[in-house]
Amino acid sequence: MPNSFTRMGCSLIAIACLLTAPVFLSAQSVPLAITGTLVTPQEIVPNGTVLLQNGKISAAGAQVQIPQGATVVRTDGIIAPGLIDLHNHLTWNVFPRWKPIAEFGNRYDWQQKPVYNVLMDVPHSELVSEGLECEMERYAEVKAISEGETSVVGGMNAPCDQGLARNLDFDPELGSGLGEIIYSVFPLTMSQFDVVRALSVLNGKPRGALLIHVAEGSPHDASAAREFSEVEERGLLKAGVSFIHGVALTPQNFAEMAKAGVGFVWSPRSNIELYGDTANVAAAKAASVTMALAPDWSPTGSDGLLSELNYASVWNQTQPTPPFTERDLVLMATSNAASLVGVEDYIGSLAPGHVADLIVIRDTGKTHNKDAYWSLTHAAPEDVELVMIGGVATYGDPAMMRQASGLQPETLKVCGMEKSISFFSEKQMEKSFVQTESSLDRALHEVGRKLAPLAECGD
Ligand SMILES: [Zn+2]
């Protein structure tokens, strides 16, 4: 990590560049050009430019012509597609870290323990019954966005469709012509009705997607291992399906998945904290399974995708033969994730025609002689300079947000650093973020718990 002087230097340059920038409101009818090091993510483009107009990327690369009258924002940072989170359970992220003293066999195991009931399940139900689910969702989306995420799954759906993060499994707002994305499915509780619905989505045109928890448990747990054959018997080993967790999957299972076009969503931190082990991703890679990376939830996983990228990178380097490059990991959080759910023509790359979901991250790798992929897998929440969703400046450093949004964003603190958030794109919620925090804090206090911080800050 750089020292604070370097960080401050970078932000001052960015701020100075922005002070001359004209105001634009939301999805910029005036073209907006952002310059910096592009991670497209297929390649790194030094001194690149991304041109945005009407909520979309109109050009990206080293030779972009900046039209007359465009707003130009010059940064020293890395510009990458917004991170895509295909595995989360958002409303649970209001809880602080849960550190179980024992490792478990599988998810059905820990969900039956009193420690889970008292600390998690009962308080969660209590908050939902008080009508706070949309507040929980809002807090979790801000947490995700502060970790560089622009697309999420696993929210509460209606009536919490607020338009802040892009909710892929409910209303991705990517235009027509998309198949449905089904999430929140567990094999042992999947009814025949669920199977029929999933098959119709997977056989539809355009094809939809199914994200399903499979074989979540230790590699030695028989019931977790059995789930693979159960899913296979129900006809769900097919393209458009992605398995989540897969800790108990064998190399043979991964080979069958690759053959059938089934993807894989890896959540290493939560796996290791709950089960003491994670999926055999070296086997998945060797079999050429398309893989994404996602945090699961913040109580036992990461606060968001930047932190999960960091965890995955460190885990990778501790392996006798690291299966991944830093580039592989960045692809898993962007373009691979988009293609697993069939939205690769809309999000996940800095490509013309894509919606303008992007992040600007401080380039901390420079001082370590590392490339931009490394900077992304080692960025902390403090390093997030700007998050744009659909061309709307939603979160970032205060000066950049003031200039970019043209609105009065709210201030919040992440790891002691002041950041700004704009709720301009929300459809329903009219409360301030402070009000959301205080209602959650009060309700959690009544059930003997505290509101989790937005980020762990190096704990
Ligand atoms: Zn999960």
Residues whose N, C-alpha, C, O or C-beta is under 5 A from the ligand:
A	BS01	ZN	D296
